[in-house]
Amino acid sequence: MYKPLFFLGGVSLLLAACGNEEADNSPENSSDSSATAHTLAEDLNVPWSIQPHENGFFVSERPGAIVWIDENGTVSRTEPDLSEEVAAEGEGGFLGFVLDPGFNDTNQTAYAYYTYESENGLANRIVSLEQTDGEWAENEVLLEGIPGASIHNGGRLEIGPDGMLYATTGDADAEDTSQDPDNLAGSILRMETDGSIPEDNPIKNSYVYSYGHRNPQGLAWNEEGTMYSSEHGSSAEDEINQIQAGENYGWPEITGDEQNEEMQTPLFHSGSDTWAPSGMDVDDNGHVIVTGLRGTQLMRFNVETEEMNVIYSGEGRLRDVWIEGESLYMLTNNSDGRGNPSNNDDRLIELTDF
């Protein structure tokens, strides 16, 4: 992923990072460190994915728009021309959005994951988009018919260090599908950016890279190429997983610390707490940084010590995060129907000294 260096000015306030007021949503090992937050943009409409580019940011919005935020914090919104109408029902909508690795003035390609109404009900699809004079239009459907529902659509898109396009899918409220590697639900998918199946995928002629997932919404890699994912658990037991090709991550057969020799247990899980983790990134120290929706906090997982610390809270639901140098950028998600939005929600925030 391309991570350009830039800074956008904004309103500054000093916030002490602490656990959420609801103790059952907080990691056991919380941090007392403080961070400085700058609001870069306001009045976003259920934002879902951050994609920095040059002196600004692209942000996807769940109702079906792509926002450009320039270096002055000015928000420009456009609805992409799509071959199917976005079905922004429940947790579905216009979700993952990622720029092509070679995105520049001549290559204006990006990729999106969105929910639509198929002949068989709600479904999800992955498409390529092209931008022309600031307007976006669907170029090609790369994969469609991914099981969808009003909940558990997954939806995260990322370009891996291998240049492949990865996507997370949820179980679409039909948990047994996650144990079927022939079903695209409850999986992490891997494809070429033209939509073809890579020859070295772990299951021959299949997009499925890993399966046995419930509702994964975060993907990130460290500098060594180790892959991590965040996943919503059932009645808590949210997960941080290290993803390996072809492996089964257990849902719904095992959860939490339960074990099965043919399935993978998580690196860390929330136990009886609830985080509802979504977007994630990995910092320069190899720590996994993950946002919490119901947990309403930003968390840091130390892979070596297996400790989870809260590094930021106080802005409600957090959807996505991107780390660049000494700054961290995150999206609030208080306008998604489950939060308590203020007059200027939702927002893009820069965090320093984290």
N, C-alpha and C positions, 0 to 999 in steps of 0.2 A: 504494500500500500504506500502511496506517495504521501509524505507528511511534510508540507512546506512550512517554513518559518515565517511567522507574522505576528502582529499584535493589534488588537482592536481595543480602543479606549472605551470606557464605560463608567458607570457608577460604582464606586468602591465602598465596601463595608467589611469590617473585620468580624469574622465569625469563629467562635470556638467550636471545634468538632467534638461532639459528645454522642452518647447513645441516644436512641429514640426515646421519647417520653414513655412509650409503651414498652415495658421491659421485655415482654415476650417476643418482640421483634428485633432485639439487639444481639449482636455477637457477644459471647462471654468476655472476650478480651477487647475492651474498648480503649480508644486513645484519647489523651487529653491535649493533643497538639492543636494548634490553631492554624487557620488558613485565611487568606485574603480573597474575597470574591468580587468580581466585576461583572455587572450585567451588560452583555453585549447587544442583546436584542430582546424585544418584548412582543407581546400579543401574538405569539405563535399558536397555531390551531392543532392541538394534539400532535406535536412533533415526534418523530420516531427515530430517524437516523441522521447522524452528523457526517458530512463529507467536506473537510477543508480543501480549498483550492486557491492558490496564490494569496491574495489579500482578503479573502472572505470565506464564506461557508455556503454549501448547499445543504438544505435540510428537507427531508420528506415529511409530509403531514398526512396523518391517517385518513382524513376525509377525501384525499385525492389531489394533493398539490405538491409542487416542488418550490421551495423558497430559496432565494439567493439573498444572503446577508453580506453587504459590502463592508469595507473597512471603517465606514462611519456608522455602522449599525443600521443602515437603511434596509428595510425588508421589501423585497420584490417577489410577488407570488404569481405562479403560473400553473394552470391545470394542464397536464400533458394530454395530448391527443392519443387515446388508447383505443384498441379494437374492441374491448369490452369495458363496460362501465364498472367503476370501482364500487364494490359492495362493502361499505364501511359499517358493518353490522357487528355489534359486540366488540370483540378483540380484533376483528378483521379490518381490512382496508388497504390503503397504500402504505406499505411497511418498509421493508428493506430497500436501500438505495446505495449504490456504490459506483464510483467512477471507474472507467477503464484504466488500467495501469499506464497507458500511454496518452491519457487525456491531455489535450493541449489546444492551441488555437485552430488546428486543422482536424484533429481527432476529437470529436465532440460526442463520444459514445459513453453511455452509462448503462447500468443494469438495475432493474427494479423487480420487487416481489409484491404482488397485490392480490387481493381477494376479489372474486367475481362470481356471478350467478351462472352456473353451468346447467346443462340439461338434468343433471342429477343432484342439483342443489349447490350450496356454497362450495367453492373450490379455490385453489390458489395457483398462480402461474408466475413464471420468471420470464422477463422480456428484456430485450435490448432497446435502448432509447437513443435518439439523436437530437442534439440541440442545434437549432438554426435561428440566428438573430434573437436569442434569448427565449425562444419557445421550444418546448420539448414535444416529441412525437414518438410513438412506438415504431420501432424499425422491424423487429422480428420476435416472434414467440419462440423462446428457447425450450421451455418445458411448461406444459399445462396439465390440468387434471390432478394436481396435488390435493389430497383430501383437505377440506376446509369445514369450518363450523363457526358458530358465534364465539367459541372459545378455542384455545389451544391451536393456533395457526402457525406457531413459530415465527418465521418471517425475517430473520437476520440474513443479510448478504455480506460477504467479505471476499476479497481477493487474497488468496493465500500466498506465502513466500514462493510457492511453485508456479505462480501465475494462473492457477486455476480459480474458478468461481465456486464458492461454497455457499450453501443455503441451509438454514435450519427449518425443519418442519415439525409441527406438533401432532399429537395423536388425534386431533379434530374431535375430541370428546368421544372417541371409540378406542378405549385403552388397549384392547387386544391387538389392534393393528400394529402397534409398536413392536411386537414380537414376530412380525411377518416381514422378512427381508425383501419379499417381492412387492411389498406395499410401500409407497413413498411417504406415508405418514410416520410420525415419530422417529425421524431420521435426521442425519446430517448428510446432505447431498454434495457431490463433487462433479463438476463438469468443465469442459473447455469453454472459453468465452463465446464460442460460436454455437454452444448448446450441445455439442457432441459428447459422447461418453469417453473419458480417457481410457486408453488401453490398459493402464496400470491400476485402475480401480480394483478394490479388493474382491468385489463380486462381479464376475464376468458379465458384460453387457448390461450393467446396472449403474444407475447414478448413486446408489446407496453406498456411503462411505462408512457410516456407523448407524446402529439402530438400537431399539430399546429405550428410546427417549420419550419423555412425557410432553414437555413444552419448552424446548431449548430456545433461548432468545439472545444469547451472546456467543461470540466467537473471537478468539485472539490467539496470537502466536508470540512466543518469546524469541530472542535473537538467535537461538539455536534451532528454531523451527518447531519447537514443541507446541502442540495445539491444545487449547483449553476451550471449554464451553460452560456457560451458566444455564441452569435448568430449573424451572418451576416444579416443585414437588407437590405431593398431595397432602393436604392438611399439615403444612409445614414440610420439613425434610427437603428443603431446597438444596440444590447441588452445585458444586464446582467439580467438573470432570476434566481429566486429561484424556484427550481423544486419540485413539489408535485405530488404524485402518481395519475395517471389517469386524470390529468388536461389538458385542451386545451389552448395552448399559442397563439392562435389567427390568425396566418398567414394563408391565406392572408386577412382574414376578418377585422382584426384590426391591426394597427401598432402604434408605438409611444405611445402617451397618450390616444389614442382612447380606449373606454371601451365597453364591452359587459358583461352582468351579468353571462354569461356562459363561459367566457374566462378570462384568466389571463393576466394582463398587466405587463410589465417588472419592475424590481426594479429600473432600470436606463437605459436610452437610449441616443444615441449620438445626437439626434435631426438632424440638418442639417450637422453635421460633419460626417466624415467617419473614422472608426477605422479598419474595417475588422478584428474583434477580433478572435483569435484562441486559443492556449493553455492557461490554467489557473491553479492557485493553490491558496491556502488560507494560510496566514502567521499566526504566533503565536498570533497575536492580532485580528484574525478573519477578517482581511481585504482581499478582493479578489484581487489577482494580475493577470492581463491579458495582453497578448501580442497583438500588433497591426501590421497587415501586411501593408495595405495601410497607416494606421496611423503612421507607422514606430516608434513606441514608446512602452515602458512598462508602464502600468498604474496601479494605486492602487485605488480600490473602497472601501470607508469606508461605511459599511452597515448601521451603526447607523446614521451618518450625511448625508448620500447619496451624498457625494462628491467624485468626480473622479479627481485624481492628476496624472500628469506625473512624474515618478520617474527615467526614463532613456530614452535617445534617442541618435541618432547619428550613429547608425550602420545599418540603413535601415530597411528592413522588418524583423519582429520577429515572429517566428512560435510557439515555445513551451517554457514552463517555469517549473522549479521544484525548490522548496525551501527546504533546509536542514540546520537546525540550523541557523547560522549567514550568510550563503551563499545562493545565488540564482543562478541557472544555466539556461541559455536560448540558443535557437538556432536562428541564423539568417536564412533568407530564400530569399536571394537576387538572387539566381540562379534558381528561379522557373519560369522564363520567364516574370515576371512582375517587377523585380527589376533592379538595376544597379550594378552587382557584381564587386567587386575588384578582384585582382589577387589571393587573399587567401580566398575568399568566397567559400562556406559558412562555418560558424564557430560555435563552442561551446564555450560559454563565461561564466565565473564565475563573479558574481557581489557581492561585499561586501559593507557594510555601506549604504545600500539602505533604 
